[in-house]
């Protein structure tokens, strides 16, 4: 793996030099865009809008428009905006992880201690594990400030980027049923069904089956075979009796 960011974790007066690595990789198939006429590959070019000529990446700069004029923003300008956060993951506080709603979670990264930082890295990792707390921090990655938490994962410290509150949309415009506080037969039956289907979570039980099936279809198509998509049927309508369906679900689970 190649590191995407280098800096340090600031923990009180302790400074832990680290390297950051992306923790995830896409499982979807890498598709190319082709011309429908002759299946030629579609290429994208960076073109100067005035001359129409292609511009090499090395000759591209970033600019911010003010009063119809662009101010060129260079690498040192990005760093000068907050030199500390571009190089330091400063732990601002510690919280219980369960207090953070799942909607805020974004992107995970592995952190590896740099040379001479093994002991301090291990101390922070083990202290987080023993207390059950996560460290809340903010830092700058790719010219964007990110909020994040630090938590132990297996034998490493995992940094998980989380969204700022203002990035979450309001739910006020959504039309949903009111929250019921009454204990109904349907609710009692739904809770029983949930209990019946409850088991210990094991991530290894879940696979990206869609990608495998799609790849199989592609390979069959390459051999001249065609696969028809199955017809989907509606299994629940607004007019259906929920209590009867819940009872049937419980019986179906018992017999399986």
Secondary structure as a PSIPRED ss2 file (coil, helix, strand):
# PSIPRED VFORMAT (PSIPRED V4.0)

   1 X C   1.000  0.000  0.000
   2 X C   1.000  0.000  0.000
   3 X C   1.000  0.000  0.000
   4 X C   1.000  0.000  0.000
   5 X E   0.000  0.000  1.000
   6 X E   0.000  0.000  1.000
   7 X E   0.000  0.000  1.000
   8 X E   0.000  0.000  1.000
   9 X E   0.000  0.000  1.000
  10 X E   0.000  0.000  1.000
  11 X E   0.000  0.000  1.000
  12 X C   1.000  0.000  0.000
  13 X C   1.000  0.000  0.000
  14 X E   0.000  0.000  1.000
  15 X E   0.000  0.000  1.000
  16 X E   0.000  0.000  1.000
  17 X E   0.000  0.000  1.000
  18 X E   0.000  0.000  1.000
  19 X E   0.000  0.000  1.000
  20 X E   0.000  0.000  1.000
  21 X E   0.000  0.000  1.000
  22 X E   0.000  0.000  1.000
  23 X C   1.000  0.000  0.000
  24 X C   1.000  0.000  0.000
  25 X C   1.000  0.000  0.000
  26 X C   1.000  0.000  0.000
  27 X C   1.000  0.000  0.000
  28 X C   1.000  0.000  0.000
  29 X C   1.000  0.000  0.000
  30 X C   1.000  0.000  0.000
  31 X C   1.000  0.000  0.000
  32 X C   1.000  0.000  0.000
  33 X C   1.000  0.000  0.000
  34 X E   0.000  0.000  1.000
  35 X C   1.000  0.000  0.000
  36 X C   1.000  0.000  0.000
  37 X C   1.000  0.000  0.000
  38 X C   1.000  0.000  0.000
  39 X C   1.000  0.000  0.000
  40 X C   1.000  0.000  0.000
  41 X E   0.000  0.000  1.000
  42 X C   1.000  0.000  0.000
  43 X C   1.000  0.000  0.000
  44 X C   1.000  0.000  0.000
  45 X C   1.000  0.000  0.000
  46 X C   1.000  0.000  0.000
  47 X E   0.000  0.000  1.000
  48 X C   1.000  0.000  0.000
  49 X C   1.000  0.000  0.000
  50 X C   1.000  0.000  0.000
  51 X C   1.000  0.000  0.000
  52 X C   1.000  0.000  0.000
  53 X C   1.000  0.000  0.000
  54 X E   0.000  0.000  1.000
  55 X C   1.000  0.000  0.000
  56 X C   1.000  0.000  0.000
  57 X H   0.000  1.000  0.000
  58 X H   0.000  1.000  0.000
  59 X H   0.000  1.000  0.000
  60 X C   1.000  0.000  0.000
  61 X C   1.000  0.000  0.000
  62 X E   0.000  0.000  1.000
  63 X E   0.000  0.000  1.000
  64 X E   0.000  0.000  1.000
  65 X E   0.000  0.000  1.000
  66 X E   0.000  0.000  1.000
  67 X C   1.000  0.000  0.000
  68 X C   1.000  0.000  0.000
  69 X E   0.000  0.000  1.000
  70 X E   0.000  0.000  1.000
  71 X E   0.000  0.000  1.000
  72 X E   0.000  0.000  1.000
  73 X E   0.000  0.000  1.000
  74 X C   1.000  0.000  0.000
  75 X H   0.000  1.000  0.000
  76 X H   0.000  1.000  0.000
  77 X H   0.000  1.000  0.000
  78 X H   0.000  1.000  0.000
  79 X H   0.000  1.000  0.000
  80 X H   0.000  1.000  0.000
  81 X H   0.000  1.000  0.000
  82 X C   1.000  0.000  0.000
  83 X C   1.000  0.000  0.000
  84 X C   1.000  0.000  0.000
  85 X C   1.000  0.000  0.000
  86 X C   1.000  0.000  0.000
  87 X C   1.000  0.000  0.000
  88 X E   0.000  0.000  1.000
  89 X E   0.000  0.000  1.000
  90 X E   0.000  0.000  1.000
  91 X E   0.000  0.000  1.000
  92 X E   0.000  0.000  1.000
  93 X E   0.000  0.000  1.000
  94 X E   0.000  0.000  1.000
  95 X E   0.000  0.000  1.000
  96 X E   0.000  0.000  1.000
  97 X H   0.000  1.000  0.000
  98 X H   0.000  1.000  0.000
  99 X H   0.000  1.000  0.000
 100 X C   1.000  0.000  0.000
 101 X C   1.000  0.000  0.000
 102 X H   0.000  1.000  0.000
 103 X H   0.000  1.000  0.000
 104 X H   0.000  1.000  0.000
 105 X E   0.000  0.000  1.000
 106 X E   0.000  0.000  1.000
 107 X E   0.000  0.000  1.000
 108 X E   0.000  0.000  1.000
 109 X E   0.000  0.000  1.000
 110 X E   0.000  0.000  1.000
 111 X E   0.000  0.000  1.000
 112 X E   0.000  0.000  1.000
 113 X E   0.000  0.000  1.000
 114 X C   1.000  0.000  0.000
 115 X C   1.000  0.000  0.000
 116 X C   1.000  0.000  0.000
 117 X C   1.000  0.000  0.000
 118 X H   0.000  1.000  0.000
 119 X H   0.000  1.000  0.000
 120 X H   0.000  1.000  0.000
 121 X H   0.000  1.000  0.000
 122 X H   0.000  1.000  0.000
 123 X H   0.000  1.000  0.000
 124 X H   0.000  1.000  0.000
 125 X H   0.000  1.000  0.000
 126 X H   0.000  1.000  0.000
 127 X H   0.000  1.000  0.000
 128 X H   0.000  1.000  0.000
 129 X H   0.000  1.000  0.000
 130 X H   0.000  1.000  0.000
 131 X H   0.000  1.000  0.000
 132 X C   1.000  0.000  0.000
 133 X E   0.000  0.000  1.000
 134 X E   0.000  0.000  1.000
 135 X E   0.000  0.000  1.000
 136 X E   0.000  0.000  1.000
 137 X E   0.000  0.000  1.000
 138 X E   0.000  0.000  1.000
 139 X E   0.000  0.000  1.000
 140 X E   0.000  0.000  1.000
 141 X E   0.000  0.000  1.000
 142 X C   1.000  0.000  0.000
 143 X C   1.000  0.000  0.000
 144 X E   0.000  0.000  1.000
 145 X E   0.000  0.000  1.000
 146 X E   0.000  0.000  1.000
 147 X E   0.000  0.000  1.000
 148 X E   0.000  0.000  1.000
 149 X E   0.000  0.000  1.000
 150 X E   0.000  0.000  1.000
 151 X E   0.000  0.000  1.000
 152 X E   0.000  0.000  1.000
 153 X E   0.000  0.000  1.000
 154 X C   1.000  0.000  0.000
 155 X C   1.000  0.000  0.000
 156 X E   0.000  0.000  1.000
 157 X E   0.000  0.000  1.000
 158 X E   0.000  0.000  1.000
 159 X E   0.000  0.000  1.000
 160 X E   0.000  0.000  1.000
 161 X E   0.000  0.000  1.000
 162 X E   0.000  0.000  1.000
 163 X C   1.000  0.000  0.000
 164 X C   1.000  0.000  0.000
 165 X H   0.000  1.000  0.000
 166 X H   0.000  1.000  0.000
 167 X H   0.000  1.000  0.000
 168 X C   1.000  0.000  0.000
 169 X C   1.000  0.000  0.000
 170 X C   1.000  0.000  0.000
 171 X C   1.000  0.000  0.000
 172 X C   1.000  0.000  0.000
 173 X C   1.000  0.000  0.000
 174 X C   1.000  0.000  0.000
 175 X C   1.000  0.000  0.000
 176 X C   1.000  0.000  0.000
 177 X C   1.000  0.000  0.000
 178 X C   1.000  0.000  0.000
 179 X C   1.000  0.000  0.000
 180 X C   1.000  0.000  0.000
 181 X C   1.000  0.000  0.000
 182 X C   1.000  0.000  0.000
 183 X C   1.000  0.000  0.000
 184 X C   1.000  0.000  0.000
 185 X H   0.000  1.000  0.000
 186 X H   0.000  1.000  0.000
 187 X H   0.000  1.000  0.000
 188 X H   0.000  1.000  0.000
 189 X H   0.000  1.000  0.000
 190 X H   0.000  1.000  0.000
 191 X H   0.000  1.000  0.000
 192 X H   0.000  1.000  0.000
 193 X H   0.000  1.000  0.000
 194 X H   0.000  1.000  0.000
 195 X H   0.000  1.000  0.000
 196 X H   0.000  1.000  0.000
 197 X H   0.000  1.000  0.000
 198 X C   1.000  0.000  0.000
 199 X C   1.000  0.000  0.000
 200 X C   1.000  0.000  0.000
 201 X C   1.000  0.000  0.000
 202 X C   1.000  0.000  0.000
 203 X H   0.000  1.000  0.000
 204 X H   0.000  1.000  0.000
 205 X H   0.000  1.000  0.000
 206 X C   1.000  0.000  0.000
 207 X C   1.000  0.000  0.000
 208 X C   1.000  0.000  0.000
 209 X H   0.000  1.000  0.000
 210 X H   0.000  1.000  0.000
 211 X H   0.000  1.000  0.000
 212 X H   0.000  1.000  0.000
 213 X H   0.000  1.000  0.000
 214 X H   0.000  1.000  0.000
 215 X H   0.000  1.000  0.000
 216 X H   0.000  1.000  0.000
 217 X H   0.000  1.000  0.000
 218 X H   0.000  1.000  0.000
 219 X H   0.000  1.000  0.000
 220 X H   0.000  1.000  0.000
 221 X H   0.000  1.000  0.000
 222 X H   0.000  1.000  0.000
 223 X C   1.000  0.000  0.000
 224 X C   1.000  0.000  0.000
 225 X C   1.000  0.000  0.000
 226 X C   1.000  0.000  0.000
 227 X C   1.000  0.000  0.000
 228 X C   1.000  0.000  0.000
 229 X C   1.000  0.000  0.000
 230 X C   1.000  0.000  0.000
 231 X C   1.000  0.000  0.000
 232 X C   1.000  0.000  0.000
 233 X C   1.000  0.000  0.000
 234 X C   1.000  0.000  0.000
 235 X C   1.000  0.000  0.000
 236 X C   1.000  0.000  0.000
 237 X C   1.000  0.000  0.000
 238 X C   1.000  0.000  0.000
 239 X C   1.000  0.000  0.000
 240 X C   1.000  0.000  0.000
 241 X C   1.000  0.000  0.000
 242 X H   0.000  1.000  0.000
 243 X H   0.000  1.000  0.000
 244 X H   0.000  1.000  0.000
 245 X H   0.000  1.000  0.000
 246 X H   0.000  1.000  0.000
 247 X H   0.000  1.000  0.000
 248 X H   0.000  1.000  0.000
 249 X H   0.000  1.000  0.000
 250 X H   0.000  1.000  0.000
 251 X H   0.000  1.000  0.000
 252 X H   0.000  1.000  0.000
 253 X H   0.000  1.000  0.000
 254 X H   0.000  1.000  0.000
 255 X H   0.000  1.000  0.000
 256 X C   1.000  0.000  0.000
